[in-house]
């Protein structure tokens, strides 16, 4: 096997491709809301700290949100904001 040692190799984490970030956010939001939490505050707390205890384990929400990377969540939120707020202005 011939490896080119002059280039940096990029290794991307394996993702659960069966679950879209938007679907994860919807399900986590719903679980937090049903338990009486402020979903926005809790999700922001999780994104900022990486601490999964910001997310309830109700309906498997904590396990679910940990299946996607926090930067993927931020990208999705930013994409949604740009598409729905900035492009309409």
Phi, psi and omega in degrees: 000130183259114180255135176271105185279358180274349180249145176277131178272141179254125177248119180260140180294148176291139181239153174279092187291349180282352184234116179281150179302320180298321179293318177300311181299319179298314182291320178293316178303313181299315181296316179297316180297315180298328179276358176090011177273161171276103186301322181297309181299318182292318180292320176298316178302317179295314181298316183291321187259332187080003182276111183293348179289352172290341184252131179295152175273354178305133181058024178071019185298319182295313178298321182296311183293334179284353178279347177242150180285147179298325179293330176292323177296313179299318178300316180295317179296318179294316178302314180297317180298312181298312183294325185262340182245308188283322181287341179273345184284000000 
